[in-house]
Amino acid sequence: MVTSQNLRKELSVGQLAERSGVAVTALHFYEAKGLIKSNRNQGNQRRYPRETLRRVALIKVAQRLGIPLAEIGEALKNLPDNRAPTAEDWKLLSQQWRRDLDARIAQLTLLRDRLNGCIGCGCLSMEACPLRNFGDVLGKQGPGAQLLERS
């Protein structure tokens, strides 16, 4: 019989791992990175609020989209800890990540479309490679080693 008390019952790390499909070690890692939080019971065992299930699902979806954990953590800081993320929360988070995803998709499409040029360029030709140095951009920056991408 499901009671309101059972619905509020916290989950052990094993229960959270089983329900979420995420390894216990990954959950510990998420907690160490501040992505999820646990309470400790009298025996000093981790106990997770049930809303952590949705937070873990959100983390996994974001990771699958290629969002780095640091960015996921920053986004999760905007969500309250005392409830599960809602559809509206996800909408706000996804809008933040959409520009980055669109830029990565455009970059991957460009790489895919230029991949055929690799066959004839002598692989990593510093002047002609359409993937490593398109249009000899690095040569225009002057002699010596040049960085292709800047952070």
N, C-alpha and C positions, 0 to 999 in steps of 0.2 A: 504494500500500500504506500503510495506516494503522499507524503505530508509536506506542509510548508517548511517544517523543520528539516526534512531530508533535502529539499530543494536548496536550502541555504548551506547545507553541509559542505565543508571545504574538502578539496581533493588532495590526496597524497601525491607525491611526485610520480609514483608508479601509475596511479589512476589517471593523472593528467597525461602521462606518456601514452597510455593505452587508448584513452579517449581521443587524443589529438593525433596519434600516429607519429609522434615526434619522440626521438630517443631521450631517455633520462639525461644523458650527458648534454644533449642539445638544450634541454630545459635549464639545466644548471648554467650552461653558457649564456643563455638568454638572460637569466637572472643576474649573472655576474656583470653583464653589459647594461643592466637596468631596463631591459625590455619588458620583463615581467617581475612581479613581486610575490613573495610568499610571507606567511606568518610562521611562527614556530609554536608548536604545541608544548605541553609540559615535558614531554620526552625529548625536546629540542629537534623534532622532526619537522620538515617543511610541510606546510599546508597551504594550498592555493585556493583562492576564491573561485567559484564556478565561472565567473566572467573571464577568467584567464584563458579558458578554452577558446573563446572568440578572439581574444588578443593573439593567441598562438596561431590561429587560423589566418588572421590578418598578416602576421609576420611571414608565414609560409607563402602566402599568395604574393606578397611584395617581393620576397626573395626570388620566387619563380619568375617574376617580371624583370629580375636583374637589379633591383634596388639594393644598394649596399646597406649592410646592417647599421652603419652609422647614420645614414639618412632615415632608415626606418625608426631608429631610436629617437631622433630629433622629432619626427612626426608624431610618435607616440607620446611624447612629452606634452603635446597639446590636448591629449585625451584624459578625461578624469579616470583615476584609478579605481573608483568605487562602483563602476558599472561596465558592462560589456560594450564594446564599440557598436554603434548603430549604423544603419544604412547611410544616414546623413554624415556620420563621421567618415565612413569610407569614401563618400562622394568628395568631401573636402580633401582627404588625403590623396585620392586618385587625381584630382585636379592639380595638386602640387607636383605630382610625379609625371603628369602627362607630357609636359614640355620636354623633359629629359628623355622620356621614352620615344617621343616623336623625333628628337634629334638623333638618338641612337639608331632608330629605324632608318632614317635618311642616310646616316653614315654607313650602315650595313648594306643598304640597297646600292649605294654608290660603289662600295667595295665589291659587291657581287657583280655589278655591271662592268666593272673594270677588270675582273679576274681573268677574263680571256686574254687580255693584253699581257699578262704575266708569262704566257707560254713563249712569246717571242722576245722578251726583253733581256734574256740572259740572267734571270732571277736576281733580284736585288741590285740591278744595275743602278748605280748611284745617280745617273742622269736620266734614265729612261723608264724606270720602274713605275707603272701607273698606280701601284698601291703604296710603295714605300716613299716615293719622292715625285709625285705627280707634277708635271710641268717644271721640274727641276727647281722647286721652291727652295730647297736647301742650298743649292748652288747660288741662288740670288741673295742669300743671307751672308755670303762671304766664305772665305776659306776656313778649313778646320771643321771639327765635329759640330753638328747642329742638332738641336732637339726637334723631333717631328711634332710632338704634342707638348703643349705647356699646361701645367696644372694651375 
